[in-house]
Amino acid sequence: MNKQSLTAVARNQLETARVASSGRSATTLYGGHEQVLRQTLIALAAGSRMDDHNNPGEATLYVVSGRVKLLSDGVSWDGMTGDLLIIPQAVHAVEAVEDSAVLLTVAKRR
């Protein structure tokens, strides 16, 4: 069994994101290429964006801290600390309204 503090990981990743030219930083907490489930903690500095992309499978976005916007097909959903957003099976993007950390959970298609 392995235990991790999302709060601590988020804090460390946000420190990295704030100085990165992309305004982003991420680390995989669970899973990998050989597993179906993958969980990744992503930190986004205020104003940064994960550009349009598709899901490799079913996915959710849990907002660990901050505020983000999930955008897809001209529609947007606001996410604040503690919110769980279901990511649509369509091209989408994520924008950081303020410094934010999110937990991306993906169950890849096989």
NUGU-222924 format. One record per residue (C-alpha): residue number from 1; x, y, z; chain. Coordinates in pm, whole numbers. Layout:
SITE	NUM	X	Y	Z	A
...
//
This chain:
SITE	1	0	0	0	A
SITE	2	116	350	-78	A
SITE	3	-14	674	74	A
SITE	4	39	1024	-64	A
SITE	5	-78	1366	45	A
SITE	6	-252	1537	-248	A
SITE	7	-211	1867	-65	A
SITE	8	168	1826	-38	A
SITE	9	209	1703	-396	A
SITE	10	-8	1990	-521	A
SITE	11	197	2246	-330	A
SITE	12	525	2111	-474	A
SITE	13	389	2092	-830	A
SITE	14	251	2448	-807	A
SITE	15	595	2577	-705	A
SITE	16	736	2414	-1019	A
SITE	17	452	2537	-1243	A
SITE	18	496	2898	-1131	A
SITE	19	852	2909	-1267	A
SITE	20	800	2686	-1573	A
SITE	21	774	2861	-1909	A
SITE	22	457	2661	-1982	A
SITE	23	302	2749	-1646	A
SITE	24	237	2377	-1591	A
SITE	25	380	2087	-1398	A
SITE	26	256	1730	-1354	A
SITE	27	338	1400	-1189	A
SITE	28	173	1061	-1224	A
SITE	29	59	935	-884	A
SITE	30	-80	601	-996	A
SITE	31	-79	394	-1311	A
SITE	32	119	404	-1626	A
SITE	33	124	278	-1982	A
SITE	34	64	-84	-1882	A
SITE	35	-238	-10	-1659	A
SITE	36	-595	95	-1739	A
SITE	37	-627	351	-1458	A
SITE	38	-398	652	-1439	A
SITE	39	-406	941	-1191	A
SITE	40	-199	1250	-1255	A
SITE	41	-166	1560	-1039	A
SITE	42	-143	1864	-1267	A
SITE	43	-53	2212	-1145	A
SITE	44	-139	2517	-1353	A
SITE	45	-23	2871	-1281	A
SITE	46	-293	3137	-1315	A
SITE	47	-364	3209	-1682	A
SITE	48	-200	2893	-1815	A
SITE	49	-384	2641	-2028	A
SITE	50	-380	2278	-2133	A
SITE	51	-459	2319	-2502	A
SITE	52	-728	2129	-2691	A
SITE	53	-685	1753	-2674	A
SITE	54	-887	1428	-2668	A
SITE	55	-926	1174	-2389	A
SITE	56	-763	834	-2419	A
SITE	57	-1066	705	-2223	A
SITE	58	-1319	802	-1957	A
SITE	59	-1188	1085	-1741	A
SITE	60	-1262	1310	-1446	A
SITE	61	-1094	1621	-1309	A
SITE	62	-1096	1678	-932	A
SITE	63	-998	2032	-830	A
SITE	64	-755	1995	-539	A
SITE	65	-704	2371	-511	A
SITE	66	-780	2688	-705	A
SITE	67	-1024	2756	-989	A
SITE	68	-1025	2617	-1342	A
SITE	69	-1243	2620	-1653	A
SITE	70	-1308	2308	-1856	A
SITE	71	-1393	2403	-2217	A
SITE	72	-1542	2185	-2490	A
SITE	73	-1746	2260	-2803	A
SITE	74	-1815	2621	-2705	A
SITE	75	-1935	2526	-2354	A
SITE	76	-1743	2584	-2030	A
SITE	77	-1772	2448	-1679	A
SITE	78	-1620	2620	-1376	A
SITE	79	-1443	2408	-1118	A
SITE	80	-1342	2525	-771	A
SITE	81	-1162	2351	-485	A
SITE	82	-1347	2030	-406	A
SITE	83	-1537	2008	-737	A
SITE	84	-1535	1698	-956	A
SITE	85	-1578	1763	-1329	A
SITE	86	-1667	1484	-1571	A
SITE	87	-1457	1540	-1881	A
SITE	88	-1660	1508	-2202	A
SITE	89	-1564	1251	-2465	A
SITE	90	-1476	1534	-2703	A
SITE	91	-1193	1773	-2773	A
SITE	92	-1147	1989	-2463	A
SITE	93	-910	2227	-2287	A
SITE	94	-846	2335	-1928	A
SITE	95	-765	2692	-1822	A
SITE	96	-642	2805	-1481	A
SITE	97	-843	3102	-1354	A
SITE	98	-605	3117	-1057	A
SITE	99	-310	2904	-945	A
SITE	100	-466	2557	-941	A
SITE	101	-395	2190	-886	A
SITE	102	-617	1919	-1031	A
SITE	103	-622	1542	-1010	A
SITE	104	-684	1392	-1354	A
SITE	105	-817	1037	-1344	A
SITE	106	-833	845	-1671	A
SITE	107	-949	490	-1742	A
SITE	108	-788	419	-2078	A
SITE	109	-971	231	-2349	A
SITE	110	-827	-106	-2434	A
//
